[in-house]
């Protein structure tokens, strides 16, 4: 789960957890359990919930980039800084 805008709280396995804007959390092994999500911000909150199989691989994350090794992070950051990854208009 990723808090895109604003802060959110979620309830799973009888416990409440908080995510601030830009933070994420993995919920493992909660299959079939109810998940309650609510916004905590005074304005609006937006979030994304993603689901998939656990891949059990290490990763390195830097800003919006997630790669398998630090070397790959260094390479993609250099490409981004060189303007090679395009732009959104």
N, C-alpha and C positions, 0 to 999 in steps of 0.2 A: 504494500500500500504506500502511496506517495502523496504527500500534501502539496498540491500544486500552488494553491493560494489560500492564505489564512491558516488558522490552526484548527485541528480536529482532535476529537477523542474517539477511541473505539473500545468496545467491550467484547472480550472473548475469554472463555474459560473462567467466568466469574470475576474478572478483574478489568479495571479501566486503565487505558494507556493514552498518552498524549503525543501528538506529532505537531511540530511547528512547521510553518511554511518552509518548503525545501527539504524537509526530512522524510525519511522512508523507514519502513519496518517490514520484516518478513514474519509471516505467521505460519509456522510449520506444524503439521499434524493436527489441524483444526477441522479436518474434513467432516462435513455433516453437522458441525456446530453452528449455532446462530452467531452472527457478527452484527453488532449495533454500532453505527457510526454517526457522530453528530459534530456540527461545527461549533467552534469555541470563539470565533472572531466576532467582533461587534458588527462587521460588515458581512461579506460573503466568504464562504470557504469552498474550495474546489479540490477534489482529490481523484486519484486514479487507483483502481484495484486491479491488479494483474494476477493471473493464475497460470501455473505451469508445473511441470515435473521438476523435482529437485535434480540439478545436474552435478552437484558435489565437485565443483571445480573452483580453484582459487581465482580471485580477480583483484585487480587494482583499480581504484576509482579516484578520479581527479576531476572536480567540477562535474560537467555533464558527461564526461568520458568514462567508460568502464572497459578495460582491456584485460588480457591474461597476464601481462608482465609490465613492469615499470618501463622497460625499453619501449614497448608498444605505446604506452601513455606518452612518453617523451616524443616519439615519432608523430603521433596524432596531434599533440599540442603544437609541435613545430609546423605541421601542415596547416593547422588552423590559423596560427599566427602569420603564415605566408599567404593566407587567403585562398588556399586550395580546396576548402570544403564548401565553397559556395556561400550564399547568403539568402536570408529571407527578406522579402520586401513587403 
